[in-house]
Amino acid sequence: MDNQIKDKIQKLIDSSPVMVFMKGTKLMPQCGFSNNVVQILNSLGIEFSTYDVLSDFEIREGIKQYSNWPTIPQVYLKGEFLGGSDILIEMYNSGELKEKIEIELAS
Amino acid sequence: MVTKSEVIKLITNNIPNSEVLVETFNGNDHLQVTVISSEFNGLSLVKQHQLVYSALKAELASEAIHALALKTQTPN
């Protein structure tokens, strides 16, 4: 992956404390897994930004290499990769997600 | 397309002493996979899932597996 894409990804990740690379948008998720993440973050009342990987093939493939994670969606919290749909669901169900995000956003 | 037994073999070859359950949902390329292995002890969920993903790297890249819902556990 060339540096130009890597820089663009880094800027996107740093553009918001909670950043979601997804298929579609908050209002129009284009995939069930991406929708899971949007619903979870909405239900916790968390502010987050999104990037539609369907609009940019280079980002869609580059983000997978960036975090060595082959699927979309991908959630980043203060620059750190948190997980995809499965992990967000598990962390949400255990209560760990709310706690971790609140701690990170408060610091 | 990839068969359930192929997925199980790919994972068990890559993750020693693992038990693998595979179900399909809305189509053979949408998989619900559960992997139980002592290899996961002490690993974060992200690391556990990355182990399974690396075992299925080619199938995910080629979209032979289009969607993968993954659950990982240590044997209790």
N, CA and C atoms of all chains as a GROMACS GRO file, in nm:
protein
  549
    1MET      N    1   0.087  -0.120   0.000
    1MET     CA    2   0.000   0.000   0.000
    1MET      C    3   0.089   0.124   0.000
    2ASP      N    4   0.064   0.218  -0.098
    2ASP     CA    5   0.158   0.331  -0.104
    2ASP      C    6   0.127   0.434   0.002
    3ASN      N    7   0.228   0.519   0.027
    3ASN     CA    8   0.218   0.610   0.141
    3ASN      C    9   0.102   0.708   0.130
    4GLN      N   10   0.069   0.742   0.006
    4GLN     CA   11  -0.038   0.840  -0.012
    4GLN      C   12  -0.168   0.785   0.048
    5ILE      N   13  -0.196   0.656   0.022
    5ILE     CA   14  -0.319   0.595   0.075
    5ILE      C   15  -0.308   0.583   0.227
    6LYS      N   16  -0.188   0.542   0.270
    6LYS     CA   17  -0.168   0.524   0.415
    6LYS      C   18  -0.191   0.657   0.489
    7ASP      N   19  -0.139   0.766   0.430
    7ASP     CA   20  -0.158   0.898   0.494
    7ASP      C   21  -0.306   0.935   0.498
    8LYS      N   22  -0.376   0.906   0.387
    8LYS     CA   23  -0.518   0.940   0.380
    8LYS      C   24  -0.595   0.863   0.488
    9ILE      N   25  -0.557   0.734   0.504
    9ILE     CA   26  -0.623   0.651   0.606
    9ILE      C   27  -0.593   0.708   0.744
   10GLN      N   28  -0.466   0.742   0.767
   10GLN     CA   29  -0.428   0.796   0.898
   10GLN      C   30  -0.506   0.924   0.930
   11LYS      N   31  -0.520   1.009   0.829
   11LYS     CA   32  -0.595   1.135   0.850
   11LYS      C   33  -0.740   1.106   0.884
   12LEU      N   34  -0.797   1.008   0.814
   12LEU     CA   35  -0.938   0.973   0.840
   12LEU      C   36  -0.954   0.920   0.983
   13ILE      N   37  -0.860   0.832   1.022
   13ILE     CA   38  -0.868   0.773   1.156
   13ILE      C   39  -0.856   0.881   1.263
   14ASP      N   40  -0.767   0.978   1.236
   14ASP     CA   41  -0.744   1.084   1.336
   14ASP      C   42  -0.850   1.195   1.330
   15SER      N   43  -0.942   1.187   1.231
   15SER     CA   44  -1.037   1.298   1.212
   15SER      C   45  -1.149   1.297   1.317
   16SER      N   46  -1.162   1.186   1.391
   16SER     CA   47  -1.270   1.181   1.490
   16SER      C   48  -1.232   1.080   1.598
   17PRO      N   49  -1.266   1.110   1.726
   17PRO     CA   50  -1.231   1.016   1.834
   17PRO      C   51  -1.286   0.875   1.806
   18VAL      N   52  -1.411   0.869   1.753
   18VAL     CA   53  -1.467   0.738   1.717
   18VAL      C   54  -1.490   0.741   1.565
   19MET      N   55  -1.415   0.657   1.493
   19MET     CA   56  -1.421   0.659   1.346
   19MET      C   57  -1.460   0.522   1.294
   20VAL      N   58  -1.560   0.516   1.206
   20VAL     CA   59  -1.608   0.387   1.155
   20VAL      C   60  -1.592   0.382   1.003
   21PHE      N   61  -1.516   0.285   0.956
   21PHE     CA   62  -1.507   0.258   0.811
   21PHE      C   63  -1.614   0.155   0.783
   22MET      N   64  -1.710   0.191   0.701
   22MET     CA   65  -1.826   0.104   0.681
   22MET      C   66  -1.868   0.102   0.535
   23LYS      N   67  -1.962   0.010   0.506
   23LYS     CA   68  -2.023   0.010   0.372
   23LYS      C   69  -2.151   0.091   0.382
   24GLY      N   70  -2.154   0.205   0.313
   24GLY     CA   71  -2.270   0.293   0.318
   24GLY      C   72  -2.248   0.405   0.417
   25THR      N   73  -2.359   0.465   0.464
   25THR     CA   74  -2.350   0.579   0.556
   25THR      C   75  -2.433   0.551   0.680
   26LYS      N   76  -2.423   0.640   0.779
   26LYS     CA   77  -2.501   0.624   0.903
   26LYS      C   78  -2.649   0.605   0.872
   27LEU      N   79  -2.699   0.690   0.781
   27LEU     CA   80  -2.843   0.686   0.752
   27LEU      C   81  -2.876   0.573   0.656
   28MET      N   82  -2.778   0.536   0.570
   28MET     CA   83  -2.805   0.431   0.469
   28MET      C   84  -2.694   0.326   0.472
   29PRO      N   85  -2.687   0.246   0.581
   29PRO     CA   86  -2.587   0.138   0.580
   29PRO      C   87  -2.618   0.041   0.467
   30GLN      N   88  -2.515  -0.006   0.400
   30GLN     CA   89  -2.539  -0.093   0.283
   30GLN      C   90  -2.511  -0.239   0.314
   31CYS      N   91  -2.490  -0.268   0.445
   31CYS     CA   92  -2.454  -0.407   0.479
   31CYS      C   93  -2.496  -0.429   0.622
   32GLY      N   94  -2.544  -0.552   0.650
   32GLY     CA   95  -2.596  -0.584   0.783
   32GLY      C   96  -2.493  -0.564   0.893
   33PHE      N   97  -2.368  -0.602   0.862
   33PHE     CA   98  -2.264  -0.590   0.964
   33PHE      C   99  -2.236  -0.443   0.994
   34SER      N  100  -2.229  -0.362   0.887
   34SER     CA  101  -2.207  -0.218   0.908
   34SER      C  102  -2.324  -0.159   0.987
   35ASN      N  103  -2.443  -0.206   0.958
   35ASN     CA  104  -2.562  -0.155   1.029
   35ASN      C  105  -2.555  -0.190   1.177
   36ASN      N  106  -2.504  -0.312   1.209
   36ASN     CA  107  -2.490  -0.351   1.350
   36ASN      C  108  -2.412  -0.246   1.427
   37VAL      N  109  -2.298  -0.206   1.369
   37VAL     CA  110  -2.209  -0.112   1.438
   37VAL      C  111  -2.277   0.023   1.457
   38VAL      N  112  -2.345   0.070   1.352
   38VAL     CA  113  -2.414   0.200   1.360
   38VAL      C  114  -2.521   0.195   1.469
   39GLN      N  115  -2.598   0.086   1.473
   39GLN     CA  116  -2.706   0.076   1.572
   39GLN      C  117  -2.649   0.072   1.714
   40ILE      N  118  -2.540  -0.002   1.732
   40ILE     CA  119  -2.480  -0.014   1.866
   40ILE      C  120  -2.433   0.122   1.915
   41LEU      N  121  -2.358   0.194   1.830
   41LEU     CA  122  -2.305   0.324   1.871
   41LEU      C  123  -2.417   0.424   1.893
   42ASN      N  124  -2.520   0.419   1.810
   42ASN     CA  125  -2.637   0.507   1.829
   42ASN      C  126  -2.705   0.477   1.961
   43SER      N  127  -2.721   0.348   1.992
   43SER     CA  128  -2.795   0.313   2.115
   43SER      C  129  -2.717   0.357   2.239
   44LEU      N  130  -2.584   0.368   2.228
   44LEU     CA  131  -2.503   0.416   2.342
   44LEU      C  132  -2.492   0.568   2.340
   45GLY      N  133  -2.553   0.632   2.239
   45GLY     CA  134  -2.551   0.778   2.230
   45GLY      C  135  -2.413   0.834   2.206
   46ILE      N  136  -2.331   0.757   2.133
   46ILE     CA  137  -2.192   0.797   2.110
   46ILE      C  138  -2.181   0.874   1.978
   47GLU      N  139  -2.110   0.986   1.985
   47GLU     CA  140  -2.080   1.063   1.863
   47GLU      C  141  -1.978   0.985   1.781
   48PHE      N  142  -2.001   0.969   1.650
   48PHE     CA  143  -1.898   0.903   1.570
   48PHE      C  144  -1.906   0.951   1.425
   49SER      N  145  -1.793   0.943   1.357
   49SER     CA  146  -1.789   0.977   1.214
   49SER      C  147  -1.776   0.848   1.134
   50THR      N  148  -1.818   0.854   1.006
   50THR     CA  149  -1.808   0.733   0.923
   50THR      C  150  -1.742   0.767   0.790
   51TYR      N  151  -1.691   0.663   0.726
   51TYR     CA  152  -1.637   0.680   0.590
   51TYR      C  153  -1.692   0.563   0.508
   52ASP      N  154  -1.752   0.593   0.394
   52ASP     CA  155  -1.812   0.490   0.310
   52ASP      C  156  -1.704   0.429   0.220
   53VAL      N  157  -1.660   0.307   0.255
   53VAL     CA  158  -1.552   0.245   0.177
   53VAL      C  159  -1.599   0.207   0.037
   54LEU      N  160  -1.730   0.203   0.017
   54LEU     CA  161  -1.780   0.171  -0.116
   54LEU      C  162  -1.751   0.284  -0.215
   55SER      N  163  -1.721   0.403  -0.158
   55SER     CA  164  -1.695   0.519  -0.245
   55SER      C  165  -1.548   0.524  -0.288
   56ASP      N  166  -1.462   0.439  -0.230
   56ASP     CA  167  -1.318   0.450  -0.261
   56ASP      C  168  -1.252   0.314  -0.244
   57PHE      N  169  -1.229   0.246  -0.360
   57PHE     CA  170  -1.176   0.109  -0.356
   57PHE      C  171  -1.040   0.102  -0.289
   58GLU      N  172  -0.958   0.209  -0.310
   58GLU     CA  173  -0.822   0.206  -0.252
   58GLU      C  174  -0.828   0.208  -0.099
   59ILE      N  175  -0.922   0.285  -0.045
   59ILE     CA  176  -0.937   0.290   0.101
   59ILE      C  177  -0.994   0.156   0.150
   60ARG      N  178  -1.091   0.105   0.075
   60ARG     CA  179  -1.156  -0.020   0.112
   60ARG      C  180  -1.053  -0.133   0.126
   61GLU      N  181  -0.957  -0.139   0.035
   61GLU     CA  182  -0.854  -0.244   0.043
   61GLU      C  183  -0.741  -0.203   0.138
   62GLY      N  184  -0.707  -0.074   0.134
   62GLY     CA  185  -0.596  -0.025   0.217
   62GLY      C  186  -0.623  -0.042   0.366
   63ILE      N  187  -0.748  -0.017   0.407
   63ILE     CA  188  -0.781  -0.025   0.551
   63ILE      C  189  -0.765  -0.168   0.602
   64LYS      N  190  -0.786  -0.265   0.514
   64LYS     CA  191  -0.771  -0.405   0.555
   64LYS      C  192  -0.625  -0.436   0.585
   65GLN      N  193  -0.535  -0.379   0.502
   65GLN     CA  194  -0.392  -0.401   0.527
   65GLN      C  195  -0.347  -0.321   0.650
   66TYR      N  196  -0.404  -0.201   0.660
   66TYR     CA  197  -0.361  -0.108   0.766
   66TYR      C  198  -0.370  -0.173   0.903
   67SER      N  199  -0.482  -0.246   0.925
   67SER     CA  200  -0.501  -0.302   1.060
   67SER      C  201  -0.496  -0.455   1.057
   68ASN      N  202  -0.452  -0.512   0.942
   68ASN     CA  203  -0.446  -0.658   0.931
   68ASN      C  204  -0.579  -0.721   0.972
   69TRP      N  205  -0.686  -0.660   0.912
   69TRP     CA  206  -0.822  -0.704   0.943
   69TRP      C  207  -0.897  -0.709   0.811
   70PRO      N  208  -0.937  -0.829   0.763
   70PRO     CA  209  -0.981  -0.844   0.625
   70PRO      C  210  -1.127  -0.806   0.598
   71THR      N  211  -1.198  -0.755   0.700
   71THR     CA  212  -1.340  -0.729   0.672
   71THR      C  213  -1.379  -0.586   0.708
   72ILE      N  214  -1.494  -0.548   0.657
   72ILE     CA  215  -1.556  -0.418   0.686
   72ILE      C  216  -1.687  -0.449   0.755
   73PRO      N  217  -1.729  -0.377   0.861
   73PRO     CA  218  -1.681  -0.249   0.908
   73PRO      C  219  -1.559  -0.261   0.999
   74GLN      N  220  -1.495  -0.148   1.023
   74GLN     CA  221  -1.384  -0.139   1.119
   74GLN      C  222  -1.405  -0.016   1.205
   75VAL      N  223  -1.394  -0.034   1.338
   75VAL     CA  224  -1.416   0.078   1.431
   75VAL      C  225  -1.284   0.115   1.497
   76TYR      N  226  -1.253   0.246   1.496
   76TYR     CA  227  -1.131   0.298   1.560
   76TYR      C  228  -1.171   0.393   1.672
   77LEU      N  229  -1.101   0.378   1.786
   77LEU     CA  230  -1.127   0.463   1.903
   77LEU      C  231  -0.996   0.534   1.936
   78LYS      N  232  -0.997   0.664   1.917
   78LYS     CA  233  -0.876   0.745   1.940
   78LYS      C  234  -0.755   0.681   1.870
   79GLY      N  235  -0.775   0.647   1.743
   79GLY     CA  236  -0.665   0.598   1.661
   79GLY      C  237  -0.636   0.450   1.678
   80GLU      N  238  -0.700   0.386   1.777
   80GLU     CA  239  -0.672   0.243   1.803
   80GLU      C  240  -0.782   0.157   1.744
   81PHE      N  241  -0.742   0.050   1.674
   81PHE     CA  242  -0.841  -0.040   1.615
   81PHE      C  243  -0.914  -0.114   1.726
   82LEU      N  244  -1.047  -0.104   1.725
   82LEU     CA  245  -1.128  -0.165   1.831
   82LEU      C  246  -1.182  -0.301   1.785
   83GLY      N  247  -1.230  -0.308   1.663
   83GLY     CA  248  -1.284  -0.435   1.614
   83GLY      C  249  -1.385  -0.413   1.502
   84GLY      N  250  -1.443  -0.525   1.460
   84GLY     CA  251  -1.548  -0.520   1.358
   84GLY      C  252  -1.682  -0.546   1.425
   85SER      N  253  -1.776  -0.590   1.344
   85SER     CA  254  -1.914  -0.610   1.394
   85SER      C  255  -1.918  -0.711   1.509
   86ASP      N  256  -1.854  -0.825   1.491
   86ASP     CA  257  -1.862  -0.932   1.593
   86ASP      C  258  -1.812  -0.884   1.729
   87ILE      N  259  -1.693  -0.817   1.723
   87ILE     CA  260  -1.632  -0.776   1.850
   87ILE      C  261  -1.714  -0.665   1.916
   88LEU      N  262  -1.766  -0.572   1.831
   88LEU     CA  263  -1.849  -0.464   1.888
   88LEU      C  264  -1.972  -0.524   1.957
   89ILE      N  265  -2.031  -0.626   1.895
   89ILE     CA  266  -2.151  -0.688   1.954
   89ILE      C  267  -2.115  -0.753   2.088
   90GLU      N  268  -2.004  -0.828   2.090
   90GLU     CA  269  -1.963  -0.896   2.214
   90GLU      C  270  -1.932  -0.796   2.324
   91MET      N  271  -1.857  -0.689   2.287
   91MET     CA  272  -1.821  -0.588   2.387
   91MET      C  273  -1.946  -0.514   2.435
   92TYR      N  274  -2.040  -0.492   2.344
   92TYR     CA  275  -2.166  -0.423   2.380
   92TYR      C  276  -2.244  -0.509   2.479
   93ASN      N  277  -2.256  -0.638   2.448
   93ASN     CA  278  -2.333  -0.728   2.535
   93ASN      C  279  -2.270  -0.742   2.673
   94SER      N  280  -2.138  -0.734   2.680
   94SER     CA  281  -2.071  -0.752   2.811
   94SER      C  282  -2.063  -0.620   2.887
   95GLY      N  283  -2.100  -0.509   2.820
   95GLY     CA  284  -2.093  -0.378   2.887
   95GLY      C  285  -1.955  -0.314   2.876
   96GLU      N  286  -1.859  -0.392   2.819
   96GLU     CA  287  -1.720  -0.343   2.811
   96GLU      C  288  -1.708  -0.224   2.716
   97LEU      N  289  -1.794  -0.225   2.610
   97LEU     CA  290  -1.781  -0.122   2.506
   97LEU      C  291  -1.810   0.017   2.562
   98LYS      N  292  -1.924   0.028   2.632
   98LYS     CA  293  -1.966   0.158   2.690
   98LYS      C  294  -1.855   0.209   2.781
   99GLU      N  295  -1.806   0.119   2.868
   99GLU     CA  296  -1.704   0.156   2.966
   99GLU      C  297  -1.577   0.204   2.896
  100LYS      N  298  -1.530   0.124   2.796
  100LYS     CA  299  -1.402   0.155   2.730
  100LYS      C  300  -1.411   0.288   2.656
  101ILE      N  301  -1.522   0.310   2.587
  101ILE     CA  302  -1.536   0.434   2.508
  101ILE      C  303  -1.545   0.554   2.602
  102GLU      N  304  -1.623   0.540   2.710
  102GLU     CA  305  -1.637   0.653   2.802
  102GLU      C  306  -1.504   0.690   2.866
  103ILE      N  307  -1.428   0.587   2.904
  103ILE     CA  308  -1.296   0.613   2.965
  103ILE      C  309  -1.205   0.685   2.865
  104GLU      N  310  -1.200   0.632   2.740
  104GLU     CA  311  -1.112   0.690   2.638
  104GLU      C  312  -1.152   0.834   2.607
  105LEU      N  313  -1.283   0.857   2.593
  105LEU     CA  314  -1.329   0.992   2.554
  105LEU      C  315  -1.313   1.091   2.668
  106ALA      N  316  -1.309   1.038   2.792
  106ALA     CA  317  -1.295   1.129   2.906
  106ALA      C  318  -1.148   1.167   2.925
  107SER      N  319  -1.058   1.083   2.874
  107SER     CA  320  -0.915   1.112   2.902
  107SER      C  321  -0.859   1.214   2.805
  108MET      N  322  -1.685  -2.076  -0.423
  108MET     CA  323  -1.760  -2.119  -0.302
  108MET      C  324  -1.667  -2.208  -0.219
  109VAL      N  325  -1.691  -2.214  -0.090
  109VAL     CA  326  -1.609  -2.298  -0.004
  109VAL      C  327  -1.703  -2.384   0.081
  110THR      N  328  -1.665  -2.509   0.102
  110THR     CA  329  -1.756  -2.597   0.177
  110THR      C  330  -1.725  -2.586   0.326
  111LYS      N  331  -1.822  -2.628   0.406
  111LYS     CA  332  -1.803  -2.624   0.552
  111LYS      C  333  -1.679  -2.702   0.593
  112SER      N  334  -1.661  -2.823   0.533
  112SER     CA  335  -1.548  -2.908   0.576
  112SER      C  336  -1.415  -2.843   0.538
  113GLU      N  337  -1.414  -2.769   0.423
  113GLU     CA  338  -1.290  -2.699   0.385
  113GLU      C  339  -1.257  -2.592   0.488
  114VAL      N  340  -1.359  -2.519   0.532
  114VAL     CA  341  -1.337  -2.411   0.630
  114VAL      C  342  -1.283  -2.471   0.760
  115ILE      N  343  -1.345  -2.581   0.803
  115ILE     CA  344  -1.303  -2.647   0.928
  115ILE      C  345  -1.157  -2.692   0.915
  116LYS      N  346  -1.123  -2.749   0.798
  116LYS     CA  347  -0.986  -2.800   0.778
  116LYS      C  348  -0.886  -2.683   0.779
  117LEU      N  349  -0.920  -2.575   0.710
  117LEU     CA  350  -0.830  -2.458   0.703
  117LEU      C  351  -0.800  -2.407   0.843
  118ILE      N  352  -0.902  -2.401   0.928
  118ILE     CA  353  -0.885  -2.344   1.062
  118ILE      C  354  -0.807  -2.442   1.150
  119THR      N  355  -0.847  -2.569   1.148
  119THR     CA  356  -0.780  -2.666   1.238
  119THR      C  357  -0.634  -2.685   1.196
  120ASN      N  358  -0.604  -2.670   1.067
  120ASN     CA  359  -0.463  -2.681   1.025
  120ASN      C  360  -0.381  -2.566   1.078
  121ASN      N  361  -0.446  -2.448   1.091
  121ASN     CA  362  -0.372  -2.328   1.132
  121ASN      C  363  -0.373  -2.304   1.282
  122ILE      N  364  -0.478  -2.354   1.350
  122ILE     CA  365  -0.490  -2.328   1.494
  122ILE      C  366  -0.494  -2.464   1.565
  123PRO      N  367  -0.383  -2.504   1.628
  123PRO     CA  368  -0.378  -2.636   1.690
  123PRO      C  369  -0.486  -2.654   1.797
  124ASN      N  370  -0.519  -2.778   1.827
  124ASN     CA  371  -0.625  -2.821   1.920
  124ASN      C  372  -0.742  -2.722   1.924
  125SER      N  373  -0.803  -2.705   1.803
  125SER     CA  374  -0.922  -2.617   1.798
  125SER      C  375  -1.043  -2.699   1.757
  126GLU      N  376  -1.159  -2.657   1.813
  126GLU     CA  377  -1.286  -2.717   1.776
  126GLU      C  378  -1.360  -2.612   1.695
  127VAL      N  379  -1.410  -2.650   1.576
  127VAL     CA  380  -1.468  -2.552   1.484
  127VAL      C  381  -1.610  -2.592   1.446
  128LEU      N  382  -1.704  -2.496   1.463
  128LEU     CA  383  -1.844  -2.519   1.421
  128LEU      C  384  -1.872  -2.421   1.309
  129VAL      N  385  -1.932  -2.469   1.200
  129VAL     CA  386  -1.962  -2.381   1.086
  129VAL      C  387  -2.110  -2.395   1.049
  130GLU      N  388  -2.176  -2.282   1.041
  130GLU     CA  389  -2.315  -2.278   0.992
  130GLU      C  390  -2.319  -2.179   0.877
  131THR      N  391  -2.414  -2.199   0.782
  131THR     CA  392  -2.429  -2.096   0.677
  131THR      C  393  -2.558  -2.021   0.704
  132PHE      N  394  -2.563  -1.896   0.662
  132PHE     CA  395  -2.689  -1.823   0.669
  132PHE      C  396  -2.702  -1.743   0.540
  133ASN      N  397  -2.823  -1.730   0.491
  133ASN     CA  398  -2.861  -1.678   0.358
  133ASN      C  399  -2.751  -1.698   0.253
  134GLY      N  400  -2.722  -1.826   0.227
  134GLY     CA  401  -2.630  -1.857   0.117
  134GLY      C  402  -2.503  -1.922   0.168
  135ASN      N  403  -2.442  -2.003   0.082
  135ASN     CA  404  -2.325  -2.079   0.127
  135ASN      C  405  -2.202  -1.992   0.149
  136ASP      N  406  -2.205  -1.866   0.103
  136ASP     CA  407  -2.085  -1.782   0.121
  136ASP      C  408  -2.103  -1.688   0.240
  137HIS      N  409  -2.214  -1.709   0.316
  137HIS     CA  410  -2.233  -1.633   0.442
  137HIS      C  411  -2.217  -1.734   0.554
  138LEU      N  412  -2.108  -1.721   0.631
  138LEU     CA  413  -2.076  -1.825   0.730
  138LEU      C  414  -2.082  -1.770   0.872
  139GLN      N  415  -2.138  -1.852   0.961
  139GLN     CA  416  -2.132  -1.825   1.106
  139GLN      C  417  -2.033  -1.929   1.160
  140VAL      N  418  -1.918  -1.884   1.207
  140VAL     CA  419  -1.813  -1.978   1.251
  140VAL      C  420  -1.782  -1.956   1.399
  141THR      N  421  -1.777  -2.066   1.474
  141THR     CA  422  -1.736  -2.060   1.615
  141THR      C  423  -1.609  -2.143   1.630
  142VAL      N  424  -1.507  -2.086   1.692
  142VAL     CA  425  -1.380  -2.158   1.710
  142VAL      C  426  -1.346  -2.159   1.859
  143ILE      N  427  -1.325  -2.280   1.911
  143ILE     CA  428  -1.288  -2.295   2.053
  143ILE      C  429  -1.147  -2.353   2.055
  144SER      N  430  -1.054  -2.282   2.120
  144SER     CA  431  -0.916  -2.334   2.123
  144SER      C  432  -0.841  -2.277   2.243
  145SER      N  433  -0.754  -2.358   2.297
  145SER     CA  434  -0.672  -2.311   2.411
  145SER      C  435  -0.566  -2.213   2.360
  146GLU      N  436  -0.545  -2.210   2.227
  146GLU     CA  437  -0.451  -2.113   2.167
  146GLU      C  438  -0.494  -1.970   2.197
  147PHE      N  439  -0.623  -1.952   2.226
  147PHE     CA  440  -0.674  -1.815   2.246
  147PHE      C  441  -0.646  -1.762   2.386
  148ASN      N  442  -0.600  -1.854   2.474
  148ASN     CA  443  -0.577  -1.810   2.613
  148ASN      C  444  -0.486  -1.688   2.618
  149GLY      N  445  -0.532  -1.582   2.689
  149GLY     CA  446  -0.447  -1.464   2.706
  149GLY      C  447  -0.446  -1.370   2.588
  150LEU      N  448  -0.517  -1.404   2.480
  150LEU     CA  449  -0.518  -1.316   2.362
  150LEU      C  450  -0.642  -1.226   2.366
  151SER      N  451  -0.627  -1.103   2.317
  151SER     CA  452  -0.744  -1.014   2.308
  151SER      C  453  -0.837  -1.072   2.201
  152LEU      N  454  -0.964  -1.025   2.202
  152LEU     CA  455  -1.060  -1.071   2.101
  152LEU      C  456  -1.007  -1.040   1.961
  153VAL      N  457  -0.947  -0.921   1.945
  153VAL     CA  458  -0.896  -0.882   1.812
  153VAL      C  459  -0.791  -0.984   1.768
  154LYS      N  460  -0.700  -1.020   1.858
  154LYS     CA  461  -0.592  -1.115   1.822
  154LYS      C  462  -0.653  -1.253   1.792
  155GLN      N  463  -0.751  -1.294   1.871
  155GLN     CA  464  -0.814  -1.425   1.848
  155GLN      C  465  -0.876  -1.428   1.707
  156HIS      N  466  -0.950  -1.321   1.676
  156HIS     CA  467  -1.016  -1.319   1.544
  156HIS      C  468  -0.912  -1.312   1.432
  157GLN      N  469  -0.800  -1.239   1.456
  157GLN     CA  470  -0.697  -1.228   1.351
  157GLN      C  471  -0.636  -1.364   1.321
  158LEU      N  472  -0.626  -1.450   1.425
  158LEU     CA  473  -0.574  -1.586   1.402
  158LEU      C  474  -0.664  -1.661   1.305
  159VAL      N  475  -0.794  -1.650   1.328
  159VAL     CA  476  -0.890  -1.722   1.242
  159VAL      C  477  -0.890  -1.659   1.102
  160TYR      N  478  -0.886  -1.527   1.098
  160TYR     CA  479  -0.886  -1.460   0.967
  160TYR      C  480  -0.763  -1.498   0.885
  161SER      N  481  -0.648  -1.513   0.952
  161SER     CA  482  -0.526  -1.545   0.875
  161SER      C  483  -0.537  -1.687   0.818
  162ALA      N  484  -0.614  -1.774   0.887
  162ALA     CA  485  -0.633  -1.911   0.835
  162ALA      C  486  -0.723  -1.908   0.711
  163LEU      N  487  -0.807  -1.804   0.700
  163LEU     CA  488  -0.903  -1.797   0.589
  163LEU      C  489  -0.871  -1.681   0.495
  164LYS      N  490  -0.743  -1.638   0.498
  164LYS     CA  491  -0.702  -1.517   0.424
  164LYS      C  492  -0.743  -1.522   0.277
  165ALA      N  493  -0.706  -1.631   0.207
  165ALA     CA  494  -0.732  -1.639   0.062
  165ALA      C  495  -0.882  -1.640   0.034
  166GLU      N  496  -0.957  -1.714   0.113
  166GLU     CA  497  -1.101  -1.727   0.089
  166GLU      C  498  -1.174  -1.595   0.112
  167LEU      N  499  -1.122  -1.516   0.207
  167LEU     CA  500  -1.184  -1.386   0.233
  167LEU      C  501  -1.148  -1.288   0.122
  168ALA      N  502  -1.021  -1.294   0.077
  168ALA     CA  503  -0.976  -1.201  -0.027
  168ALA      C  504  -1.049  -1.227  -0.158
  169SER      N  505  -1.070  -1.357  -0.186
  169SER     CA  506  -1.136  -1.391  -0.314
  169SER      C  507  -1.288  -1.381  -0.301
  170GLU      N  508  -1.335  -1.352  -0.180
  170GLU     CA  509  -1.479  -1.345  -0.151
  170GLU      C  510  -1.549  -1.480  -0.171
  171ALA      N  511  -1.466  -1.592  -0.170
  171ALA     CA  512  -1.531  -1.725  -0.166
  171ALA      C  513  -1.614  -1.728  -0.038
  172ILE      N  514  -1.561  -1.662   0.066
  172ILE     CA  515  -1.640  -1.634   0.186
  172ILE      C  516  -1.678  -1.486   0.176
  173HIS      N  517  -1.806  -1.459   0.156
  173HIS     CA  518  -1.847  -1.318   0.137
  173HIS      C  519  -1.868  -1.250   0.271
  174ALA      N  520  -1.931  -1.326   0.363
  174ALA     CA  521  -1.957  -1.267   0.495
  174ALA      C  522  -1.923  -1.371   0.601
  175LEU      N  523  -1.858  -1.325   0.708
  175LEU     CA  524  -1.815  -1.418   0.812
  175LEU      C  525  -1.850  -1.361   0.949
  176ALA      N  526  -1.946  -1.427   1.016
  176ALA     CA  527  -1.977  -1.387   1.154
  176ALA      C  528  -1.896  -1.482   1.242
  177LEU      N  529  -1.811  -1.426   1.326
  177LEU     CA  530  -1.711  -1.507   1.397
  177LEU      C  531  -1.728  -1.499   1.549
  178LYS      N  532  -1.718  -1.615   1.613
  178LYS     CA  533  -1.720  -1.619   1.760
  178LYS      C  534  -1.600  -1.704   1.803
  179THR      N  535  -1.517  -1.650   1.894
  179THR     CA  536  -1.402  -1.729   1.940
  179THR      C  537  -1.412  -1.745   2.091
  180GLN      N  538  -1.366  -1.859   2.139
  180GLN     CA  539  -1.374  -1.888   2.283
  180GLN      C  540  -1.256  -1.974   2.326
  181THR      N  541  -1.221  -1.963   2.453
  181THR     CA  542  -1.124  -2.059   2.508
  181THR      C  543  -1.208  -2.171   2.569
  182PRO      N  544  -1.156  -2.292   2.570
  182PRO     CA  545  -1.232  -2.403   2.630
  182PRO      C  546  -1.249  -2.377   2.780
  183ASN      N  547  -1.374  -2.395   2.833
  183ASN     CA  548  -1.385  -2.365   2.978
  183ASN      C  549  -1.384  -2.493   3.060
   0.00000   0.00000   0.00000
